[in-house]
């Protein structure tokens, strides 16, 4: 079996899919996207495919990962690792179809029968959090995540801290003591500011606080984790085992690798194993499309230290299309009491509506995150 074709499809709202085809007609799908840099990653996918994959045996997944990741003298970074990630997903999808088994079976078999998931509530400037949390609770979800703040000063003032606390109070009131909410700081605070903000959250018992500091300040995470009982999470902007190691050493409680950014299933599996040696849980980051979610779930079902799965159905970023628009059989993503059942179909376990994907290709607007500024005109973290 040889790889004969690699295609990419840029589809709304902001996703990039790749399709690998072999000479015996098997097809594998993946999602190699980096939000805001989809065109750049698309170019990288075709460079890697042309240089390393065309004419090759698709079942040599580990060797392909090693060569794609390390075959160039200059390596690493989000663009390359995202391109590798989507191709890696597609190769695992192909392997599962070739062997007639879900990917998680190829990785040792299931350790659970359902995976807990959470919904996003609120946007970049969160408001009416209580109403949105209550709606998700009514829909059967037991966990949500929300932004902790909008634009934020590096050192939050009393009024800003009260707003952070008020959102948490509203979420806790809507969920009751049994539900969970996570708070995403999005790297908008300094380490000192994050410590102040986490302190006001403690009485409301958040499941975790995500990205209290920017990934380039991972060395400061120890100051944050040591000063609170709130579990600290990070990892969506860390792309390899070597990059997550300092965060693990700093005492984070939850690691959030993104399977469309951090080298795909192959590297995320190794990241999860490394996290297990630190007694750290895995909560894959996934505000993306159906293939990224399907790949994340394959990891979830074979990973002992899996905690909860992010998913993007109904997320505020999805304009112009939704996750289920590209899925031939949406049953695989049907929620029951806030959980997803273990997929049993071969490969990634999701059947893509290829006609819908081909028709949507090219209709995606070039998405970029907003650039925020403080009142004095200086750059502010989004």
C-alpha positions, 0 to 999 in steps of 0.5 A: 500500500502506497500513498498516492494523493494528499489534499487539503480543504479550507472550510468554514468557520476556520478549519483545515482538513487533509485527506490522504489516499492510497493506491488501494483506495483507502482514505484517511482524514486529519485536521492540520489547522492553526487558528489564524495561520491556516494558509501557512499550515496548508502550505506546510502540509503540502511541503511535508507530503511532497517531501516525505509521504508521496509513494510511501507506506502509510502504515509506518506512522512512527517513522513518518512522524520522526522524519516529518518532525525532525527531517529538517535542520530547523524544527518545531514551532506551532506551524510545523507541529500543526501540519505534522499533527493533521497528517499524523491523524490521517495516517492513524485514520488510515491504519485503523481502516486498514486493520479494521479497528478504532485507533484507541484499540491500536493504542492498547484498547479502551480504559473507559466506555464514555468520555466526559465533555464540557461546553463553552459559555460566553465569548471573549468579553463574557456576559450573562454567564449565569443564563448560559451555564443554566442552559447547558445544565438543562441540556445535560452537561455537567461541566462548562468553561468560560473566559475569566475576563475580557481585556485585562490589565496586567495587574487587575484592579479591585473592580476587575477582580470583582467582575472575575468573582461575579462570573464565577459566583454566577456559574456556581449558582447555576451549576450547584455543588455537583457541577464543574466550571473551568476558567480560562485566563488566556494568558491575559494576566501577569503572574502576580495578577493571576495570583490575585485573580485566582484568590478571588475564585477559590471560594467558588471551587473551579475545576481548574484555571487555564493559562494563568500566564503566557506559555513563554512565562512557563518558568513562572508557573511555580509561583502560581501553583504554589500559592493556591489550592485551585488546580492549574491547567496549561498546554494548548500553546505547548507543542511537544514533550520537551515544551510541556516538561517545565509546566509539569515540573512547575506543578500544574494539575491539568495538561491540555495538549491540542491534537491538531497542534501538538504533533497529532495522536502520536505526540499527544499520546507520549505527552499524556504518558509523561503527564501520568508520571507527574500524576497530572490529568489530561484535558485535550484542547479542542475548539476546532472541527470534527476530525480534531475532536475525533482524534482527541476522543481516540486518545481519551479512550485509551488514556488512564489519566484523561479528565475531560474533553473540550468540544466546539459544538455551539462555540462562539467562534463557529460562524458560517458552519458547525462541527456536524455540517461535515459529518455523515453520521452525527451519532458519534458526537451525540451527548448523553448526560454530558458524555460521549460514548466510545466510538467503535468504527475503524480509524478515527471513528467519524465518517466525513461527508466528503461532498460537503467538504469539497463544496465548502473548500475555499469558502472559509474566510481568513480568520485571525484573532482580534488585536486588543489594545489598552486604553493608553493604546498599547498592545493587550493580550487577547 
